[in-house]
């Protein structure tokens, strides 16, 4: 019924908790595929040894040379042979009961292609403090009309929306061609393509934030903390996927957002690098967005 895919890279401190939680998913025909992407911390060998000790034919281990997360996701999709698929980073914790509830919801709504459940963010140092990953912004976004969503997904995308909070029908990911190897990001381009093909809430897809599907771990090595890297990856995505009529404005907005983030952290060098690398018109387009973002933050502080 479901294939759970765990891409792993240098997460020896976290991956075993992820695997054990995935194995606890109680659904017929459950299969777990763990893909090590050329780890250098010994986790690949440790995972292989752990899985061998289980003598469990429902879990498969694949070791491959380092090729990045997108290559692991595409490999996992290729190996998925069940109706449903769930993908989770090896440093996160899947919630077996929530995954099952999302599958049940999809079975009850046969036209829906995926179910975006909820979850919580937590920090290594204070795991007891859990913060919901979704709120009003996501609910408003998913309630938009298809036309409004097609603009908002580039101009006002409510981050995060996570692969690891979502259970998919496997054929929905195959319908959009999986992941583009030219793009380094995983979540954002996937949902751009999915919501372009399947845009209507409660018909094409389900949004169930009350169903906890994943514990989303926050730690020092999270890639989103590298502001410059994130900016260039998102800009690359906009250049590839954003329609011409909206592309300059979309890039201007993400430039404004990341420059402000860098300045907020006191990282003036990164802000300057991003501005210098951008075309003049992208910088011009970023000015109104920057003013708006600053205004919103000032308003929040004064309330």
C-alpha positions in Angstrom: 0.0 0.0 0.0 2.8 2.5 0.9 6.5 3.0 0.3 8.4 5.1 2.8 11.5 6.7 1.3 14.3 8.0 3.7 17.1 9.8 1.9 20.1 10.1 4.2 23.3 12.0 4.2 25.6 12.4 7.2 22.8 12.0 9.8 24.3 9.3 11.9 22.9 11.0 15.1 19.4 11.0 13.8 18.7 8.4 11.1 18.0 5.4 13.3 15.2 7.2 15.1 13.7 8.0 11.7 14.0 4.4 10.5 12.5 3.0 13.6 9.5 5.3 13.3 9.0 4.4 9.7 9.0 0.7 10.5 6.2 1.4 13.0 3.8 2.5 10.2 1.0 0.0 10.4 -0.3 -0.4 6.8 -0.7 -3.4 4.5 2.3 -3.9 2.2 4.4 -1.2 4.0 7.9 -0.9 2.5 10.8 1.2 3.7 13.6 2.3 1.4 16.7 4.0 2.9 19.0 5.7 0.5 22.4 6.7 1.6 23.9 9.5 -0.6 27.6 8.8 -0.1 27.7 9.8 3.6 31.2 10.5 5.0 30.3 10.1 8.7 30.1 6.3 8.8 26.3 6.4 8.7 26.0 4.4 5.5 27.9 1.5 6.9 26.0 1.8 10.2 22.6 1.8 8.5 23.5 -1.2 6.4 24.6 -3.1 9.5 21.5 -2.1 11.4 19.1 -3.2 8.6 21.0 -6.5 8.1 20.5 -7.3 11.8 16.7 -6.9 11.4 16.2 -9.7 9.0 13.2 -7.8 7.7 12.3 -8.1 4.0 10.2 -5.0 4.1 13.1 -2.6 4.4 15.7 -2.0 1.7 19.0 -0.2 1.9 20.6 1.5 -1.1 24.1 3.0 -1.1 25.1 5.3 -3.9 27.8 7.9 -4.6 27.0 11.4 -3.5 24.7 13.0 -6.0 22.5 15.3 -3.9 19.0 15.0 -2.4 17.2 15.3 -5.6 18.9 12.3 -7.1 18.0 10.3 -3.9 14.4 11.4 -4.2 14.2 10.4 -7.9 15.8 7.0 -7.1 13.3 6.5 -4.3 10.4 7.3 -6.6 11.7 4.8 -9.1 11.8 2.1 -6.5 8.4 2.8 -5.1 6.0 0.0 -6.1 3.0 0.9 -3.9 0.0 3.1 -4.5 1.1 5.6 -1.9 4.5 7.1 -1.2 5.9 9.1 1.8 9.3 10.8 1.8 11.0 12.0 4.9 14.5 13.4 5.6 16.6 11.2 7.8 16.9 13.8 10.6 13.1 14.1 11.0 10.7 11.8 12.8 7.7 10.4 10.9 4.5 10.0 12.9 3.1 6.6 12.1 -0.5 7.3 13.2 -0.6 10.6 11.1 0.7 8.8 8.0 -2.0 6.2 8.3 -4.7 8.9 8.8 -3.6 10.7 5.6 -3.7 7.4 3.7 -7.2 6.8 5.0 -8.3 10.3 3.9 -6.9 9.6 0.4 -8.8 6.3 0.2 -11.9 8.1 1.2 -11.3 10.8 -1.4 -10.3 8.8 -4.5 -9.8 11.8 -6.8 -7.4 13.5 -4.4 -3.7 13.1 -5.4 -2.0 14.0 -2.1 -2.7 14.8 1.5 -0.7 17.5 3.2 -0.9 16.8 6.9 0.5 18.8 9.7 3.4 18.4 12.1 5.6 20.2 14.6 9.0 21.8 14.5 11.3 21.0 17.4 14.8 21.9 18.5 17.5 19.4 19.5 18.3 21.3 22.7 14.6 21.6 23.8 12.7 18.7 22.1 9.8 19.2 24.5 9.0 22.6 22.9 6.9 21.9 19.8 5.7 24.5 17.4 3.1 23.7 14.7 4.6 23.9 11.2 1.5 25.3 9.6 -0.8 28.2 10.4 -3.2 30.8 9.0 -0.8 31.6 6.0 -0.9 28.0 4.7 -4.7 27.7 5.3 -5.3 30.9 3.3 -3.0 29.9 0.5 -4.6 26.4 0.0 -8.0 28.1 -0.1 -7.2 30.3 -3.1 -8.7 29.9 -6.5 -6.5 28.2 -9.1 -5.8 31.5 -10.8 -4.9 33.3 -7.5 -2.8 30.3 -6.4 -0.8 30.3 -9.7 0.4 33.9 -8.8 0.7 33.5 -5.1 2.9 30.4 -5.4 5.6 32.7 -6.8 4.9 35.9 -5.0 3.5 35.0 -1.6 4.4 31.3 -1.0 3.9 30.5 2.6 7.0 28.7 3.7 7.3 26.0 4.8 5.2 23.5 3.0 7.0 20.2 3.4 7.3 17.0 1.5 7.7 15.2 4.8 4.3 16.3 6.0 2.6 14.9 2.9 1.4 11.5 1.8 1.3 11.2 -2.0 -0.3 8.9 -4.5 2.7 7.7 -6.3 1.3 8.4 -9.7 0.9 12.1 -8.8 4.7 12.5 -8.5 5.3 10.5 -11.6 2.7 12.7 -13.4 4.9 15.8 -12.8 8.1 14.0 -13.7 9.5 13.7 -10.2 12.3 16.1 -9.4 14.3 18.2 -11.9 18.0 17.3 -11.5 18.9 20.9 -12.6 17.2 22.3 -9.5 18.7 21.7 -6.0 15.5 22.4 -4.0 13.1 19.6 -3.2 9.9 20.9 -1.6 9.2 24.2 -3.4 9.4 23.1 -7.0 7.5 19.9 -6.3 4.5 21.8 -4.9 4.7 24.4 -7.7 4.3 21.6 -10.2 1.7 19.6 -8.1 -0.5 22.6 -7.5 -0.3 23.6 -11.1 -1.7 20.2 -12.1 -3.9 19.6 -9.0 -5.0 23.0 -7.6 -8.3 22.6 -6.0 -8.4 21.9 -2.3 -10.7 19.1 -1.1 -10.9 17.9 -4.7 -7.4 17.5 -6.2 -5.6 17.5 -2.8 -6.4 17.5 0.9 -5.0 19.8 3.6 -5.3 18.3 7.1 -3.0 20.3 9.4 -4.6 18.8 12.5 -3.1 15.4 11.5 0.5 15.3 12.8 2.6 13.5 10.2 6.1 14.6 11.0 8.4 16.0 13.7 10.5 18.6 11.8 13.9 18.8 13.4 15.7 22.1 13.7 19.5 22.0 14.2 22.6 23.8 13.3 23.2 22.0 10.0 19.8 22.7 8.6 20.4 23.9 5.0 17.8 26.7 5.2 20.1 28.6 7.6 22.6 29.3 4.8 20.9 32.4 3.5 23.1 33.0 0.5 22.8 29.3 -0.7 19.0 29.4 -0.2 18.7 32.6 -2.2 20.6 31.3 -5.2 18.7 28.1 -5.2 15.3 29.9 -5.1 16.4 32.4 -7.7 17.4 29.5 -10.0 14.0 27.9 -9.4 12.2 31.2 -10.3 14.3 31.5 -13.5 13.3 28.0 -14.5 9.6 27.9 -13.5 8.1 31.3 -13.0 6.1 32.6 -16.0 7.6 35.5 -17.9 5.0 37.9 -16.9 5.7 37.5 -13.2 9.3 36.3 -13.1 11.1 39.7 -12.5 8.7 40.6 -9.6 9.0 37.1 -8.1 12.8 37.3 -8.1 12.7 40.8 -6.7 10.6 39.7 -3.8 12.8 36.8 -2.9 15.9 39.0 -3.2 14.3 41.5 -0.8 13.4 38.7 1.7 16.9 37.2 1.7 18.7 40.5 1.9 16.6 41.5 4.9 17.3 38.2 6.5 21.0 38.6 6.0 20.9 42.2 7.4 18.8 41.1 10.3 21.6 38.6 11.2 24.3 41.3 10.7 25.7 39.6 7.7 26.3 42.6 5.5 28.8 40.8 3.2 26.1 38.2 2.2 23.6 40.9 1.5 26.1 42.7 -0.7 26.9 39.5 -2.6 23.3 38.8 -3.3 22.6 42.4 -4.5 25.7 42.5 -6.7 24.8 39.2 -8.3 21.3 40.3 -9.2 20.3 42.1 -12.4 19.6 45.8 -12.0 15.8 45.3 -12.7 15.6 42.6 -10.0 17.1 45.0 -7.5 14.6 47.7 -8.6 11.7 45.2 -8.3 12.9 44.3 -4.8 12.6 47.8 -3.4 8.7 47.8 -2.9 8.9 44.3 -1.5 11.6 45.3 0.9 9.6 48.3 2.1 6.6 46.1 2.6 8.5 43.5 4.5 10.1 46.0 6.8 6.7 47.6 7.4 5.2 44.3 8.4 8.0 43.6 10.8 7.7 47.0 12.4 4.0 46.6 12.8 4.4 43.2 14.4 6.9 44.6 16.9 4.5 47.5 17.8 1.6 45.2 18.5 
